[in-house]
Amino acid sequence: MFNVIAGLLEADSGDIIYRGQSVDGLRGKVGYMMQRDLLLPWRTVLQNVLIGPELSNMPAAEAHDMAMEYLNTYGLAGFEHAYPRMLSGGMRQRVALIRTLINDPDIILLDEPFSALDYQTRLYLEGVLMEAVDTFHKTVVLVTHDIDEAVALSRRVVVLGGRPSQVKKIYDIDIAARSPIGARSDPNFAGYFHALCGELDIQTEVKAA
């Protein structure tokens, strides 16, 4: 699905509707962040972030200043000359997120970007993502198997199931808090969580032996 949206694959049927119009794909309008950070090990943090601007022929000085601003904003100041092997998993994912954002895409595609991280780091990066979305007014499509994450981060959840995958149900999420912890503390959170578990036939009650 992401490859079709990004224009990397052609759909067998159907249409992509973008801002009210049918389009063949959104190549050049999307940022694509995968489960693995896919940083190039021979390039420094700064050089990895600059891949997009280099490919789009952005002036070098402008690209450098923009990259440094992002690195400062997301707590990576001082690591611009470090190589990926010197970073923690959470730091590597922050670099990957910056690399996704720096070319100012209209739509951000996220393929389980935090699934390999510990829970504390995941909460932090979820907060970084939500802040970035609110600051830069981006549309994000997130694929996740984590129901907790889906409810906490989303305004709309599309439940997919079956082979081939089909839309089972769509939930509009009414949670006011715009932080990962705040969303999980919202009184509506548990209701959405249990409803989604029901859609996926996941048992959420544990009976005593």
N, CA, C and O of each residue as an XYZ file, in Angstrom:
836
protein
N       0.823     -1.198      0.000
C       0.000      0.000      0.000
C       0.864      1.258      0.000
O       0.610      2.198     -0.753
N       1.898      1.266      0.861
C       2.795      2.428      0.902
C       3.521      2.619     -0.415
O       3.695      3.747     -0.875
N       3.943      1.523     -1.022
C       4.658      1.626     -2.299
C       3.767      2.183     -3.403
O       4.243      2.891     -4.290
N       2.475      1.864     -3.350
C       1.533      2.415     -4.323
C       1.345      3.909     -4.077
O       1.375      4.704     -5.016
N       1.149      4.292     -2.807
C       0.985      5.702     -2.470
C       2.209      6.507     -2.899
O       2.086      7.614     -3.423
N       3.382      5.937     -2.671
C       4.626      6.644     -2.995
C       4.928      6.660     -4.487
O       5.856      7.342     -4.922
N       4.160      5.920     -5.274
C       4.404      5.874     -6.714
C       5.491      4.903     -7.113
O       5.990      4.957     -8.237
N       5.872      3.999     -6.193
C       6.914      3.011     -6.493
C       6.329      1.779     -7.175
O       7.034      1.080     -7.903
N       5.040      1.509     -6.944
C       4.335      0.413     -7.587
C       3.039      0.950     -8.180
O       2.467      1.921     -7.685
N       2.590      0.305     -9.242
C       1.320      0.689     -9.856
C       0.204     -0.188     -9.299
O       0.340     -1.410     -9.242
N      -0.888      0.429     -8.893
C      -2.005     -0.330     -8.332
C      -2.681     -1.173     -9.407
O      -2.763     -0.760    -10.563
N      -3.170     -2.367     -9.022
C      -3.899     -3.217     -9.957
C      -5.255     -2.599    -10.310
O      -5.743     -2.741    -11.431
N      -5.852     -1.912     -9.335
C      -7.146     -1.276     -9.570
C      -7.353     -0.197     -8.521
O      -6.582     -0.081     -7.569
N      -8.408      0.593     -8.710
C      -8.733      1.632     -7.741
C      -8.030      2.942     -8.032
O      -7.279      3.064     -9.000
N      -8.287      3.916     -7.178
C      -7.749      5.257     -7.367
C      -7.154      5.792     -6.078
O      -7.601      5.443     -4.986
N      -6.142      6.642     -6.209
C      -5.630      7.437     -5.096
C      -6.222      8.829     -5.236
O      -6.024      9.499     -6.249
N      -6.948      9.257     -4.218
C      -7.563     10.584     -4.236
C      -6.730     11.499     -3.350
O      -6.610     11.265     -2.147
N      -6.164     12.525     -3.935
C      -5.304     13.464     -3.221
C      -5.850     14.870     -3.415
O      -5.879     15.399     -4.526
N      -6.282     15.463     -2.305
C      -6.863     16.803     -2.332
C      -8.001     16.906     -3.353
O      -8.124     17.874     -4.104
N      -8.826     15.852     -3.336
C     -10.028     15.865     -4.150
C      -9.854     15.419     -5.587
O     -10.824     15.399     -6.346
N      -8.642     15.062     -5.980
C      -8.390     14.670     -7.360
C      -7.716     13.304     -7.423
O      -6.911     12.965     -6.555
N      -8.041     12.527     -8.441
C      -7.417     11.231     -8.652
C      -6.004     11.432     -9.209
O      -5.802     12.200    -10.150
N      -5.033     10.734     -8.619
C      -3.642     10.851     -9.065
C      -3.069      9.453     -9.262
O      -3.555      8.488     -8.672
N      -2.031      9.346    -10.097
C      -1.377      8.061    -10.341
C      -0.496      7.639     -9.180
O      -0.290      6.447     -8.953
N       0.013      8.590     -8.461
C       0.898      8.332     -7.332
C       1.361      9.660     -6.779
O       1.092     10.713     -7.357
N       2.049      9.610     -5.673
C       2.466     10.845     -5.012
C       3.979     10.952     -4.939
O       4.527     11.518     -3.993
N       4.645     10.405     -5.942
C       6.109     10.487     -5.986
C       6.549     11.958     -5.878
O       6.042     12.822     -6.592
N       7.483     12.217     -4.987
C       7.977     13.573     -4.779
C       7.215     14.347     -3.730
O       7.650     15.419     -3.308
N       6.063     13.811     -3.295
C       5.256     14.502     -2.286
C       5.263     13.785     -0.947
O       4.666     14.269      0.015
N       5.934     12.628     -0.868
C       5.892     11.830      0.355
C       7.275     11.666      0.956
O       8.285     11.680      0.253
N       7.298     11.511      2.270
C       8.477     11.070      2.999
C       8.184      9.676      3.527
O       7.100      9.441      4.063
N       9.122      8.747      3.390
C       8.878      7.329      3.663
C       9.880      6.869      4.718
O      11.081      6.815      4.453
N       9.391      6.539      5.912
C      10.263      6.072      6.998
C       9.892      4.641      7.350
O       8.743      4.352      7.687
N      10.867      3.749      7.271
C      10.604      2.328      7.468
C      10.944      1.900      8.888
O      11.410      2.694      9.705
N      10.697      0.612      9.160
C      10.943      0.054     10.488
C      12.423      0.144     10.857
O      12.765      0.482     11.990
N      13.287     -0.155      9.910
C      14.730      0.002     10.124
C      15.127      1.400      9.687
O      14.562      1.954      8.744
N      16.108      1.966     10.385
C      16.490      3.348     10.078
C      17.197      3.483      8.726
O      17.136      4.541      8.099
N      17.868      2.416      8.275
C      18.536      2.394      6.958
C      19.516      3.554      6.775
O      19.669      4.067      5.666
N      20.178      3.968      7.857
C      21.213      4.992      7.737
C      22.420      4.393      7.021
O      22.750      3.224      7.216
N      23.065      5.192      6.202
C      24.260      4.731      5.500
C      25.437      4.777      6.461
O      25.796      5.853      6.940
N      26.051      3.618      6.756
C      27.059      3.559      7.822
C      28.332      4.349      7.521
O      29.058      4.709      8.447
N      28.618      4.627      6.240
C      29.836      5.362      5.890
C      29.619      6.876      5.884
O      30.550      7.638      5.624
N      28.390      7.311      6.172
C      28.100      8.738      6.219
C      27.796      9.150      7.657
O      27.202      8.389      8.420
N      28.211     10.364      8.015
C      27.931     10.876      9.348
C      26.446     11.183      9.492
O      25.689     11.111      8.524
N      26.037     11.528     10.717
C      24.660     11.918     10.969
C      24.243     13.051     10.035
O      23.202     12.975      9.382
N      25.057     14.096      9.976
C      24.739     15.236      9.114
C      24.657     14.810      7.651
O      23.746     15.225      6.933
N      25.594     13.992      7.210
C      25.599     13.558      5.808
C      24.385     12.691      5.492
O      23.855     12.761      4.384
N      23.935     11.876      6.445
C      22.726     11.077      6.248
C      21.494     11.970      6.122
O      20.640     11.742      5.265
N      21.408     12.978      6.972
C      20.278     13.900      6.927
C      20.242     14.660      5.602
O      19.166     14.999      5.108
N      21.404     14.925      5.032
C      21.498     15.746      3.824
C      21.260     14.985      2.524
O      21.330     15.574      1.445
N      20.978     13.678      2.611
C      20.776     12.899      1.389
C      19.635     13.478      0.550
O      19.789     13.670     -0.656
N      18.508     13.752      1.172
C      17.360     14.290      0.446
C      17.644     15.627     -0.214
O      17.408     15.783     -1.412
N      18.157     16.612      0.557
C      18.490     17.893     -0.066
C      19.502     17.766     -1.208
O      19.410     18.490     -2.199
N      20.466     16.850     -1.074
C      21.436     16.651     -2.154
C      20.746     16.154     -3.421
O      21.033     16.628     -4.520
N      19.829     15.192     -3.259
C      19.141     14.633     -4.423
C      18.204     15.643     -5.073
O      17.939     15.571     -6.273
N      17.708     16.581     -4.278
C      16.808     17.601     -4.827
C      17.556     18.859     -5.256
O      16.945     19.853     -5.647
N      18.905     18.804     -5.179
C      19.755     19.926     -5.610
C      19.496     21.214     -4.825
O      19.582     22.312     -5.374
N      19.181     21.069     -3.547
C      19.047     22.240     -2.698
C      20.428     22.878     -2.508
O      21.407     22.151     -2.345
N      20.537     24.204     -2.525
C      21.840     24.847     -2.296
C      22.488     24.341     -1.013
O      21.822     24.215      0.014
N      23.778     24.053     -1.069
C      24.480     23.387      0.032
C      24.386     24.160      1.336
O      24.148     23.561      2.385
N      24.567     25.476      1.298
C      24.541     26.267      2.523
C      23.155     26.243      3.155
O      23.024     26.122      4.373
N      22.132     26.357      2.332
C      20.759     26.320      2.834
C      20.446     24.961      3.454
O      19.838     24.879      4.522
N      20.869     23.895      2.770
C      20.625     22.548      3.265
C      21.338     22.316      4.594
O      20.767     21.731      5.514
N      22.586     22.774      4.694
C      23.352     22.601      5.925
C      22.677     23.314      7.087
O      22.539     22.742      8.168
N      22.256     24.550      6.878
C      21.614     25.314      7.946
C      20.310     24.651      8.383
O      20.006     24.591      9.575
N      19.546     24.158      7.419
C      18.282     23.503      7.737
C      18.521     22.213      8.519
O      17.826     21.930      9.494
N      19.510     21.436      8.081
C      19.824     20.183      8.761
C      20.260     20.433     10.201
O      19.835     19.721     11.111
N      21.098     21.430     10.410
C      21.560     21.744     11.762
C      20.408     22.214     12.649
O      20.383     21.925     13.845
N      19.466     22.932     12.066
C      18.303     23.378     12.832
C      17.482     22.182     13.301
O      17.044     22.130     14.450
N      17.275     21.217     12.397
C      16.551     20.002     12.778
C      17.312     19.227     13.856
O      16.709     18.773     14.829
N      18.614     19.074     13.696
C      19.408     18.331     14.673
C      19.359     19.001     16.043
O      19.282     18.320     17.066
N      19.402     20.315     16.067
C      19.283     21.034     17.330
C      17.909     20.841     17.940
O      17.787     20.631     19.147
N      16.872     20.909     17.116
C      15.497     20.792     17.601
C      15.237     19.432     18.228
O      14.527     19.331     19.228
N      15.811     18.383     17.640
C      15.525     17.031     18.106
C      16.654     16.412     18.924
O      16.819     15.193     18.957
N      17.424     17.269     19.580
C      18.375     16.811     20.585
C      19.593     16.096     20.066
O      20.181     15.280     20.777
N      19.991     16.386     18.828
C      21.166     15.717     18.261
C      22.313     16.683     17.995
O      23.269     16.341     17.299
N      22.218     17.881     18.545
C      23.328     18.830     18.421
C      24.573     18.233     19.063
O      24.511     17.689     20.166
N      25.696     18.336     18.374
C      26.939     17.752     18.862
C      27.210     16.366     18.314
O      28.310     15.836     18.464
N      26.197     15.772     17.670
C      26.372     14.432     17.092
C      26.416     14.471     15.569
O      26.402     13.426     14.918
N      26.471     15.682     14.995
C      26.388     15.781     13.536
C      27.546     15.084     12.816
O      27.400     14.675     11.665
N      28.696     14.946     13.486
C      29.850     14.304     12.850
C      30.042     12.862     13.319
O      31.034     12.219     12.976
N      29.083     12.357     14.110
C      29.135     10.967     14.565
C      28.638     10.045     13.457
O      27.877     10.458     12.583
N      29.078      8.799     13.508
C      28.615      7.804     12.548
C      27.505      6.966     13.184
O      27.435      6.878     14.410
N      26.639      6.352     12.382
C      25.502      5.605     12.932
C      25.878      4.582     13.990
O      25.129      4.389     14.947
N      27.016      3.923     13.842
C      27.405      2.889     14.803
C      27.637      3.459     16.202
O      27.659      2.709     17.178
N      27.807      4.765     16.310
C      28.077      5.411     17.584
C      26.793      5.858     18.287
O      26.856      6.407     19.387
N      25.630      5.629     17.668
C      24.365      6.131     18.196
C      23.523      5.014     18.797
O      23.654      3.851     18.417
N      22.657      5.377     19.739
C      21.678      4.431     20.258
C      20.573      4.237     19.227
O      20.478      4.983     18.252
N      19.743      3.227     19.455
C      18.645      2.970     18.532
C      17.690      4.146     18.413
O      17.237      4.481     17.319
N      17.383      4.780     19.562
C      16.496      5.928     19.545
C      17.081      7.110     18.788
O      16.364      7.821     18.083
N      18.375      7.316     18.932
C      19.031      8.416     18.219
C      19.035      8.145     16.719
O      18.829      9.055     15.917
N      19.268      6.906     16.350
C      19.264      6.556     14.923
C      17.885      6.815     14.318
O      17.778      7.314     13.198
N      16.829      6.474     15.063
C      15.482      6.709     14.551
C      15.171      8.202     14.454
O      14.437      8.625     13.561
N      15.724      8.998     15.364
C      15.548     10.449     15.252
C      16.221     10.980     13.983
O      15.681     11.850     13.300
N      17.399     10.446     13.679
C      18.078     10.855     12.447
C      17.227     10.466     11.243
O      17.082     11.247     10.302
N      16.658      9.247     11.275
C      15.813      8.795     10.168
C      14.573      9.672     10.026
O      14.136      9.955      8.910
N      14.005     10.105     11.155
C      12.828     10.978     11.104
C      13.193     12.339     10.520
O      12.452     12.885      9.703
N      14.324     12.882     10.934
C      14.778     14.168     10.376
C      15.005     14.039      8.874
O      14.614     14.917      8.105
N      15.629     12.960      8.465
C      15.874     12.722      7.038
C      14.557     12.664      6.266
O      14.495     13.060      5.102
N      13.493     12.164      6.927
C      12.183     12.096      6.291
C      11.528     13.471      6.203
O      10.850     13.776      5.223
N      11.732     14.301      7.228
C      11.062     15.594      7.301
C      11.744     16.692      6.495
O      11.078     17.627      6.050
N      13.041     16.602      6.298
C      13.817     17.757      5.845
C      13.434     18.226      4.443
O      13.605     19.403      4.123
N      12.926     17.336      3.609
C      12.523     17.756      2.262
C      11.084     18.262      2.208
O      10.530     18.471      1.129
N      10.485     18.457      3.383
C       9.166     19.050      3.509
C       8.110     18.302      2.693
O       7.447     18.906      1.851
N       7.943     16.986      2.930
C       6.930     16.236      2.181
C       5.518     16.610      2.633
O       5.316     17.024      3.774
N       4.560     16.465      1.746
C       3.161     16.713      2.108
C       2.622     15.598      3.002
O       1.836     15.841      3.918
N       3.057     14.380      2.720
C       2.560     13.197      3.424
C       3.746     12.392      3.933
O       4.729     12.202      3.216
N       3.653     11.918      5.176
C       4.705     11.100      5.765
C       4.170      9.685      5.944
O       3.147      9.483      6.598
N       4.859      8.710      5.366
C       4.499      7.303      5.491
C       5.426      6.649      6.507
O       6.645      6.666      6.338
N       4.858      6.077      7.555
C       5.649      5.474      8.623
C       5.292      3.996      8.742
O       4.151      3.648      9.045
N       6.263      3.141      8.505
C       6.058      1.689      8.546
C       6.649      1.135      9.835
O       7.818      0.750      9.870
N       5.841      1.095     10.902
C       6.258      0.597     12.215
C       7.624      1.150     12.629
O       8.530      0.368     12.916
N       7.795      2.454     12.668
C       9.132      3.019     12.878
C       9.684      2.838     14.283
O      10.891      2.976     14.483
N       8.833      2.531     15.268
C       9.308      2.471     16.646
C       9.209      1.063     17.240
O       9.444      0.887     18.435
N       8.870      0.071     16.439
C       8.565     -1.257     16.978
C       9.774     -1.948     17.606
O       9.605     -2.784     18.494
N      10.979     -1.620     17.167
C      12.173     -2.309     17.677
C      12.769     -1.620     18.903
O      13.807     -2.050     19.407
N      12.126     -0.556     19.388
C      12.680      0.235     20.479
C      12.048     -0.139     21.813
O      10.940     -0.674     21.856
N      12.764      0.149     22.909
C      12.195     -0.079     24.229
C      11.062      0.929     24.461
O      10.971      1.950     23.780
N      10.203      0.617     25.439
C       8.973      1.385     25.613
C       9.233      2.852     25.937
O       8.550      3.732     25.414
N      10.209      3.120     26.788
C      10.510      4.507     27.158
C      10.976      5.308     25.943
O      10.531      6.436     25.730
N      11.865      4.728     25.158
C      12.342      5.409     23.952
C      11.208      5.593     22.952
O      11.126      6.621     22.280
N      10.334      4.597     22.855
C       9.193      4.694     21.941
C       8.292      5.864     22.338
O       7.867      6.637     21.480
N       7.998      5.997     23.633
C       7.166      7.107     24.086
C       7.793      8.450     23.731
O       7.104      9.374     23.299
N       9.107      8.548     23.919
C       9.800      9.803     23.603
C       9.690     10.122     22.115
O       9.387     11.255     21.742
N       9.936      9.125     21.267
C       9.912      9.374     19.827
C       8.489      9.590     19.313
O       8.284     10.323     18.345
N       7.508      8.958     19.954
C       6.121      9.261     19.609
C       5.827     10.737     19.864
O       5.153     11.394     19.070
N       6.345     11.250     20.988
C       6.177     12.665     21.293
C       6.863     13.557     20.281
O       6.313     14.583     19.883
N       8.069     13.174     19.858
C       8.800     13.923     18.826
C       7.991     13.954     17.538
O       7.875     14.996     16.893
N       7.426     12.796     17.165
C       6.629     12.720     15.943
C       5.390     13.606     16.032
O       5.100     14.355     15.100
N       4.659     13.529     17.139
C       3.439     14.315     17.289
C       3.743     15.811     17.255
O       2.993     16.594     16.671
N       4.846     16.198     17.885
C       5.247     17.603     17.864
C       5.579     18.047     16.442
O       5.208     19.144     16.024
N       6.278     17.191     15.708
C       6.638     17.530     14.328
C       5.398     17.668     13.453
O       5.316     18.575     12.625
N       4.439     16.773     13.636
C       3.210     16.822     12.844
C       2.436     18.104     13.136
O       1.954     18.772     12.220
N       2.323     18.440     14.418
C       1.586     19.649     14.792
C       2.312     20.915     14.340
O       1.678     21.888     13.933
N       3.651     20.898     14.412
C       4.435     22.078     14.043
C       4.402     22.324     12.544
O       4.230     23.460     12.101
N       4.566     21.261     11.761
C       4.702     21.405     10.310
C       3.426     21.049      9.550
O       3.405     21.079      8.319
N       2.352     20.710     10.291
C       1.034     20.455      9.690
C       1.104     19.387      8.598
O       0.686     19.607      7.461
N       1.640     18.231      8.973
C       1.787     17.133      8.028
C       0.662     16.110      8.181
O       0.090     15.938      9.257
N       0.366     15.438      7.071
C      -0.494     14.269      7.110
C       0.394     13.039      7.250
O       1.353     12.871      6.496
N       0.074     12.184      8.212
C       0.885     10.994      8.472
C       0.019      9.749      8.297
O      -1.098      9.680      8.809
N       0.548      8.769      7.569
C      -0.076      7.451      7.484
C       0.865      6.480      8.191
O       1.996      6.265      7.756
N       0.382      5.899      9.286
C       1.197      5.030     10.132
C       0.673      3.606     10.053
O      -0.506      3.360     10.305
N       1.546      2.669      9.706
C       1.220      1.251      9.785
C       1.794      0.708     11.084
O       2.984      0.871     11.354
N       0.957      0.065     11.889
C       1.436     -0.492     13.152
C       0.595     -1.697     13.533
O      -0.593     -1.758     13.217
N       1.210     -2.657     14.213
C       0.492     -3.775     14.808
C       0.199     -3.501     16.279
O      -0.448     -4.311     16.943
N       0.666     -2.375     16.788
C       0.523     -2.024     18.204
C      -0.755     -1.199     18.379
O      -0.793     -0.030     17.994
N      -1.796     -1.796     18.954
C      -3.078     -1.108     19.124
C      -2.927      0.096     20.039
O      -3.505      1.152     19.783
N      -2.157     -0.061     21.095
C      -1.882      1.028     22.025
C      -1.320      2.244     21.281
O      -1.767      3.370     21.501
N      -0.356      2.017     20.417
C       0.267      3.084     19.642
C      -0.712      3.688     18.638
O      -0.736      4.903     18.444
N      -1.514      2.844     18.006
C      -2.477      3.324     17.020
C      -3.460      4.305     17.644
O      -3.733      5.357     17.066
N      -3.994      3.975     18.812
C      -4.972      4.843     19.468
C      -4.315      6.122     19.963
O      -4.883      7.205     19.828
N      -3.114      6.004     20.538
C      -2.443      7.167     21.131
C      -2.020      8.192     20.095
O      -2.020      9.389     20.381
N      -1.658      7.747     18.889
C      -1.080      8.657     17.904
C      -2.066      9.141     16.845
O      -1.792     10.120     16.149
N      -3.201      8.474     16.715
C      -4.025      8.683     15.522
C      -5.264      9.526     15.781
O      -5.792      9.580     16.891
N      -5.702     10.172     14.726
C      -7.026     10.803     14.703
C      -8.034      9.880     14.014
O      -9.241     10.019     14.213
N      -7.549      8.958     13.220
C      -8.399      7.963     12.569
C      -7.626      6.664     12.459
O      -6.458      6.661     12.070
N      -8.278      5.553     12.802
C      -7.664      4.234     12.712
C      -8.463      3.399     11.723
O      -9.676      3.247     11.859
N      -7.770      2.861     10.728
C      -8.377      1.967      9.746
C      -7.915      0.553     10.071
O      -6.724      0.253     10.001
N      -8.854     -0.311     10.426
C      -8.524     -1.686     10.781
C      -8.529     -2.534      9.514
O      -9.529     -2.592      8.799
N      -7.409     -3.186      9.244
C      -7.269     -4.057      8.080
C      -7.204     -5.512      8.530
O      -6.655     -5.820      9.588
N      -7.763     -6.393      7.725
C      -7.692     -7.812      8.052
C      -7.962     -8.657      6.830
O      -8.454     -8.167      5.814
N      -7.635     -9.940      6.938
C      -7.883    -10.867      5.852
C      -6.734    -10.954      4.879
O      -5.768    -10.194      4.962
N      -6.849    -11.890      3.954
C      -5.854    -12.088      2.897
C      -6.589    -12.262      1.570
O      -7.261    -13.281      1.408
N      -6.509    -11.357      0.628
C      -5.782    -10.085      0.728
C      -6.444     -9.142      1.719
O      -7.637     -9.253      1.998
N      -5.664     -8.225      2.239
C      -6.135     -7.339      3.294
C      -7.283     -6.455      2.807
O      -7.264     -5.944      1.687
N      -8.283     -6.288      3.676
C      -9.433     -5.442      3.383
C      -9.720     -4.551      4.591
O      -9.295     -4.843      5.708
N     -10.439     -3.476      4.348
C     -10.845     -2.598      5.449
C     -11.981     -3.261      6.208
O     -13.033     -3.552      5.640
N     -11.758     -3.501      7.517
C     -12.798     -4.086      8.357
C     -13.669     -3.006      8.981
O     -14.895     -3.120      9.007
N     -13.025     -1.954      9.485
C     -13.781     -0.882     10.132
C     -12.879      0.340     10.268
O     -11.654      0.221     10.312
N     -13.502      1.516     10.333
C     -12.767      2.765     10.508
C     -13.259      3.436     11.780
O     -14.463      3.582     11.989
N     -12.321      3.843     12.630
C     -12.638      4.541     13.874
C     -12.061      5.950     13.827
O     -10.867      6.125     13.584
N     -12.891      6.943     14.054
C     -12.406      8.306     14.283
C     -12.118      8.435     15.772
O     -12.994      8.204     16.605
N     -10.883      8.807     16.101
C     -10.423      8.822     17.491
C     -10.644     10.205     18.103
O     -10.086     11.195     17.629
N     -11.448     10.268     19.143
C     -11.759     11.524     19.820
C     -10.989     11.607     21.137
O     -11.535     11.372     22.215
N      -9.719     11.945     21.021
C      -8.854     12.128     22.189
C      -8.195     13.494     22.065
O      -7.500     13.770     21.087
N      -8.416     14.340     23.051
C      -7.954     15.731     22.949
C      -6.454     15.868     23.191
O      -5.805     16.719     22.583
N      -5.898     15.039     24.075
C      -4.488     15.184     24.461
C      -3.583     14.965     23.263
O      -3.802     14.050     22.469
N      -2.571     15.802     23.132
C      -1.629     15.680     22.019
C      -0.239     15.340     22.546
O       0.752     15.976     22.187
N      -0.186     14.328     23.402
C       1.084     13.764     23.854
C       0.849     12.279     24.069
O      -0.271     11.882     24.392
N       1.872     11.445     23.900
C       1.677     10.002     24.026
C       1.147      9.580     25.390
O       0.255      8.735     25.469
N       1.684     10.158     26.469
C       1.235      9.789     27.806
C      -0.153     10.362     28.068
O      -1.012      9.680     28.626
N      -0.375     11.619     27.666
C      -1.684     12.234     27.858
C      -2.777     11.471     27.131
O      -3.868     11.289     27.670
N      -2.498     11.025     25.918
C      -3.494     10.270     25.152
C      -3.841      8.965     25.853
O      -5.010      8.579     25.897
N      -2.845      8.283     26.400
C      -3.083      7.005     27.068
C      -3.817      7.185     28.388
O      -4.389      6.232     28.918
N      -3.804      8.408     28.923
C      -4.510      8.698     30.175
C      -5.920      9.228     29.932
O      -6.682      9.419     30.880
N      -6.266      9.463     28.682
C      -7.580     10.021     28.349
C      -8.681      9.005     28.687
O      -8.496      7.808     28.465
N      -9.825      9.464     29.221
C     -10.898      8.523     29.575
C     -11.457      7.737     28.394
O     -12.053      6.679     28.593
N     -11.277      8.232     27.165
C     -11.776      7.514     25.991
C     -10.815      6.446     25.482
O     -11.182      5.619     24.647
N      -9.572      6.469     25.993
C      -8.542      5.591     25.435
C      -8.920      4.119     25.565
O      -8.838      3.366     24.594
N      -9.331      3.712     26.752
C      -9.605      2.291     26.994
C     -10.719      1.774     26.093
O     -10.661      0.639     25.621
N     -11.742      2.608     25.852
C     -12.846      2.178     25.005
C     -12.385      1.886     23.588
O     -12.750      0.861     23.011
N     -11.582      2.783     23.023
C     -11.051      2.549     21.675
C     -10.156      1.311     21.651
O     -10.220      0.503     20.724
N      -9.322      1.175     22.684
C      -8.385      0.050     22.745
C      -9.137     -1.275     22.721
O      -8.789     -2.175     21.957
N     -10.168     -1.396     23.556
C     -10.916     -2.647     23.632
C     -11.714     -2.886     22.352
O     -11.851     -4.028     21.913
N     -12.240     -1.820     21.752
C     -12.977     -1.969     20.498
C     -12.073     -2.503     19.391
O     -12.469     -3.386     18.629
N     -10.852     -1.961     19.305
C      -9.914     -2.417     18.280
C      -9.457     -3.845     18.543
O      -9.287     -4.629     17.609
N      -9.257     -4.183     19.814
C      -8.915     -5.570     20.148
C     -10.031     -6.507     19.700
O      -9.771     -7.602     19.202
N     -11.283     -6.066     19.881
C     -12.413     -6.875     19.449
C     -12.432     -7.073     17.946
O     -12.761     -8.158     17.467
N     -12.084     -6.036     17.196
C     -12.040     -6.152     15.735
C     -11.012     -7.191     15.297
O     -11.191     -7.874     14.289
N      -9.934     -7.299     16.069
C      -8.841     -8.205     15.712
C      -8.900     -9.511     16.501
O      -7.964    -10.311     16.471
N     -10.023     -9.718     17.215
C     -10.230    -10.956     17.987
C      -9.125    -11.185     19.009
O      -8.663    -12.309     19.203
N      -8.705    -10.088     19.666
C      -7.691    -10.186     20.717
C      -8.393    -10.144     22.068
O      -9.188     -9.241     22.326
N      -8.104    -11.117     22.932
C      -8.707    -11.158     24.257
C      -7.955    -10.190     25.181
O      -6.728    -10.248     25.271
N      -8.688     -9.298     25.868
C      -8.043     -8.300     26.715
C      -8.276     -8.554     28.189
O      -7.823     -7.770     29.023
N      -8.974     -9.633     28.535
C      -9.215     -9.954     29.937
C      -8.423    -11.203     30.310
O      -8.388    -12.171     29.552
N      -7.796    -11.177     31.465
C      -7.049    -12.326     31.951
C      -7.783    -12.893     33.168
O      -7.941    -12.198     34.171
N      -8.227    -14.131     33.090
C      -8.967    -14.753     34.187
C      -7.997    -15.466     35.116
O      -7.029    -16.089     34.680
N      -8.283    -15.355     36.411
C      -7.438    -16.018     37.406
C      -7.610    -17.532     37.295
O      -8.700    -18.030     37.012
N      -6.514    -18.248     37.522
C      -6.566    -19.711     37.418
C      -7.338    -20.266     38.600
O      -7.504    -21.481     38.714
